[in-house]
Amino acid sequence: MDIFKRVLRIIAYVMFSFCIIGLIICGVSSDQLDIVSYELKSNKVDSFSCLVISDYHHRSLNFSNGNMIDILKKQERVDYIFYTGDLVDTHSKSVDDIKEIFDAGNSISGSSYFVTGNHEQYAPEWEALQQLMHEKNVTYIKDDHIDINEHFHIYGLEDARFKVGGGASFKKREEATKASLDEMTKTFNKDDFNILLDHRPDNFKMIADNYNFDLVISGHTHGGQFKIGNWIPSTVALEESDYMGGTYHRNNTDLVVSRGLGYSAMMPLRVNCNPEIVKITVSK
């Protein structure tokens, strides 16, 4: 009987400890939507601005500092909006929220572009999202490019999961990605200004070392979601650990990584890592 009581007491202590830890984590969770701005320089192109909206997943439009739609509509007009993947995932049950996001985006920009993330392939609402993009004039770039003018081009890389599946190794994903890039850039002019929309920032070293893109824009990392000071525990396991969020430069290529809006289903909260919409301004 004493052993039984002791076991119950241990179980109670463990459960109490988990409850306390959960309350602490929820108390410091990050749910404020930030608008984070970066300014880049290039003598190849006239000034332009864009917003990057990434990794919405299946979260709510409501943040601690207001509704995302209201926040979006209050932004100054930009030349382009880039949706860099994972707008839907396996937990998404409709695209109603995405419709509101597209409408708000269209109210501040006349040109919007989308590339897939690693979750769209298995998302039950993937077909509905494609139809919605068609209705809302959001251009889906799939291993191809759009000519803004004679010397300004936007390339979009289809996520490797659509090519080799979700369980493929990093090497197979990289090989498939490089094959797509080789094909896409056959008529590439390095003297033009070239943007690449690529959901996964772990491709950056390969891209910067082998191609001549001026700017790569990515998401995927969620900024790590959980930060202890400046340490991100998930970098121990993630391939893209060198590029978790912010700006980077290698050779002649800049990389901007958005922390995105949502979170993974395994940890449906952020700690010390606010969700964000990124604004990029490029000028001479």
C-alpha positions in Angstrom: 0.0 0.0 0.0 2.8 2.4 0.9 4.5 1.6 -2.5 1.2 2.3 -4.3 0.9 5.7 -2.5 4.5 6.6 -3.3 3.9 5.8 -7.0 0.8 8.0 -7.0 2.7 10.8 -5.3 5.5 10.6 -7.9 2.9 10.7 -10.7 1.2 13.7 -9.1 4.6 15.5 -8.8 5.4 14.8 -12.4 2.0 16.0 -13.6 2.3 19.1 -11.5 5.7 19.8 -12.8 4.5 19.5 -16.4 1.6 21.9 -15.6 4.0 24.5 -14.2 6.3 24.2 -17.2 3.4 24.5 -19.5 2.1 27.6 -17.7 5.6 29.2 -17.9 5.9 28.5 -21.6 2.5 29.9 -22.3 3.3 32.9 -20.2 6.3 33.7 -22.4 4.8 32.6 -25.7 5.3 35.0 -28.7 2.1 35.9 -30.5 2.7 39.5 -31.6 2.8 39.9 -35.4 5.9 41.9 -36.3 6.4 43.8 -39.6 10.2 43.4 -40.1 11.9 45.6 -42.7 15.2 45.0 -44.6 16.8 47.4 -47.0 19.1 46.1 -49.7 21.2 47.8 -52.4 21.6 47.0 -56.1 22.6 49.1 -59.1 20.9 46.7 -61.4 17.3 47.7 -60.8 15.2 50.7 -60.0 13.8 50.9 -56.4 11.1 48.5 -55.5 9.4 47.1 -52.4 7.8 43.8 -51.5 6.1 41.9 -48.6 6.9 38.3 -47.8 4.1 36.2 -46.4 5.2 32.7 -45.5 4.3 29.6 -43.4 0.7 30.4 -42.4 -0.1 26.7 -41.9 -3.5 26.4 -40.1 -3.2 29.1 -37.5 -5.7 31.9 -36.7 -5.7 35.3 -38.3 -5.8 36.8 -34.8 -2.6 37.8 -33.1 -2.0 39.5 -29.7 -1.6 42.9 -31.3 -4.6 42.6 -33.7 -6.1 40.8 -36.7 -3.6 40.0 -39.5 -6.0 41.3 -42.2 -6.4 44.7 -40.5 -2.6 44.9 -40.0 -2.0 44.0 -43.7 -4.5 46.6 -45.0 -2.7 49.3 -43.0 0.6 48.8 -44.7 1.8 51.1 -47.4 1.5 50.0 -51.0 4.3 47.7 -52.2 5.2 46.6 -55.7 5.0 42.9 -55.1 3.8 40.4 -52.5 5.6 37.0 -52.3 4.0 34.0 -50.7 6.8 31.6 -50.0 5.0 28.4 -49.2 3.2 26.4 -46.5 0.1 28.5 -46.6 -1.8 25.2 -46.1 -0.9 21.9 -44.5 -2.4 18.6 -43.6 -4.4 20.2 -40.8 -6.0 22.9 -43.0 -9.8 22.4 -43.4 -10.5 25.3 -45.7 -8.9 28.2 -47.6 -11.3 30.8 -46.2 -8.5 32.4 -44.2 -6.2 32.4 -47.2 -8.9 34.1 -49.3 -8.9 37.0 -46.7 -5.1 37.1 -46.9 -5.1 37.3 -50.7 -7.8 40.0 -50.7 -5.8 42.1 -48.2 -2.6 41.6 -50.2 -4.4 42.6 -53.4 -5.5 45.8 -51.6 -1.9 47.0 -51.2 -0.2 45.4 -54.3 -1.2 44.6 -57.9 1.3 41.8 -58.3 1.5 38.7 -56.2 3.5 35.5 -56.6 3.5 32.1 -54.9 5.9 29.1 -54.6 5.1 25.9 -52.9 6.5 24.8 -49.5 7.1 21.3 -48.2 3.5 21.0 -46.9 1.4 21.8 -49.9 1.8 18.4 -51.6 0.0 16.5 -48.8 -2.5 19.3 -47.8 -6.1 18.3 -48.5 -6.8 21.9 -49.5 -4.0 22.1 -52.1 -6.3 21.9 -55.1 -8.6 24.5 -53.5 -5.6 26.8 -52.9 -4.6 26.5 -56.6 -8.1 27.4 -57.6 -8.2 30.3 -55.2 -4.9 31.7 -56.6 -6.3 31.6 -60.0 -9.4 33.5 -58.9 -7.4 36.1 -56.9 -4.7 36.6 -59.6 -1.9 35.3 -57.5 0.7 33.9 -59.9 2.0 30.4 -59.1 5.6 30.1 -60.3 6.6 26.5 -60.8 10.2 25.9 -61.8 9.9 28.9 -64.1 10.2 32.7 -64.2 8.3 35.8 -64.7 9.8 38.7 -66.7 8.9 42.0 -64.9 10.7 43.8 -67.6 13.7 43.1 -69.9 16.2 43.3 -67.1 14.2 42.2 -64.0 13.0 38.6 -63.5 11.3 36.6 -60.7 12.1 32.9 -60.5 10.1 30.4 -58.5 11.4 27.0 -57.3 8.9 24.2 -56.8 9.6 22.5 -53.5 11.6 19.3 -53.7 8.9 17.3 -52.0 6.9 17.6 -55.2 9.8 16.0 -57.1 11.2 13.3 -54.8 8.6 12.9 -52.0 8.7 13.7 -48.3 11.0 10.9 -47.1 13.9 11.6 -49.6 17.4 12.3 -48.3 18.9 15.8 -48.3 21.2 14.7 -51.1 18.3 13.6 -53.3 16.4 16.8 -52.6 19.5 18.8 -53.5 20.0 16.9 -56.7 16.4 17.5 -57.8 16.6 21.1 -56.8 19.8 21.6 -58.8 18.3 19.9 -61.9 15.4 22.3 -61.7 17.7 25.3 -61.3 19.9 24.2 -64.2 16.8 24.0 -66.5 15.3 27.3 -65.2 18.5 29.3 -65.7 19.4 28.2 -69.3 18.6 31.7 -70.5 19.8 33.4 -67.4 21.5 36.8 -67.7 23.6 37.6 -64.7 23.7 41.3 -65.6 19.9 41.5 -65.0 18.3 41.6 -61.6 17.1 38.1 -60.7 15.1 37.1 -57.6 14.6 33.5 -56.6 11.6 32.5 -54.4 12.6 29.2 -52.7 10.8 28.0 -49.6 13.8 26.2 -48.2 16.8 28.3 -47.1 19.0 25.2 -46.8 19.5 25.5 -50.5 21.3 28.8 -50.2 24.9 27.7 -50.2 24.4 25.6 -53.3 22.5 28.5 -55.0 25.0 31.2 -54.1 28.0 29.1 -55.2 26.6 27.9 -58.5 24.2 30.6 -59.8 24.0 34.3 -60.0 20.8 35.3 -58.3 20.9 38.7 -56.7 18.3 37.9 -54.1 16.8 34.6 -52.7 13.7 34.8 -50.5 12.8 31.9 -48.2 10.7 30.8 -45.2 10.3 27.3 -43.8 12.3 27.7 -40.5 9.6 29.5 -38.4 12.7 31.2 -36.9 13.1 28.1 -34.9 9.8 28.8 -33.0 11.4 28.2 -29.6 14.4 30.4 -28.5 16.2 30.4 -25.2 18.0 33.8 -25.3 19.7 33.6 -28.7 19.9 29.8 -28.7 17.5 27.9 -30.9 17.3 24.3 -29.8 16.0 23.1 -33.2 19.2 24.0 -34.9 20.7 20.9 -33.5 18.5 18.8 -35.9 17.6 21.1 -38.8 19.6 21.2 -42.0 18.9 24.9 -42.5 20.3 25.8 -39.1 22.6 28.3 -40.5 19.7 30.3 -41.9 16.9 30.5 -39.4 15.7 34.1 -40.0 16.9 37.5 -41.2 19.4 38.5 -43.9 22.5 36.7 -45.1 25.1 37.3 -47.9 27.3 34.8 -49.8 29.3 35.6 -52.9 27.1 38.1 -54.8 23.7 36.8 -53.5 21.6 38.1 -50.6 19.2 35.8 -48.7 16.2 36.9 -46.7 14.5 34.3 -44.5 11.1 35.0 -43.0 10.2 33.6 -39.6 6.7 33.1 -41.0 3.3 33.3 -39.4 2.5 29.9 -38.0 4.0 26.9 -36.2 4.4 23.2 -36.5 1.7 20.9 -35.3 4.2 19.3 -32.9 4.7 22.6 -31.0 1.7 24.9 -31.6 3.2 28.0 -30.0 6.2 30.3 -30.3 8.6 31.2 -27.5 10.8 34.3 -27.8 10.2 34.2 -31.6 7.4 36.4 -32.9 5.7 35.6 -36.1 6.4 38.1 -38.8 5.6 39.6 -42.2 8.8 40.8 -43.9 9.1 44.0 -46.0 12.1 44.2 -48.3 13.1 47.5 -50.1 15.7 47.3 -52.8 17.3 50.6 -54.0 20.4 51.8 -55.8 
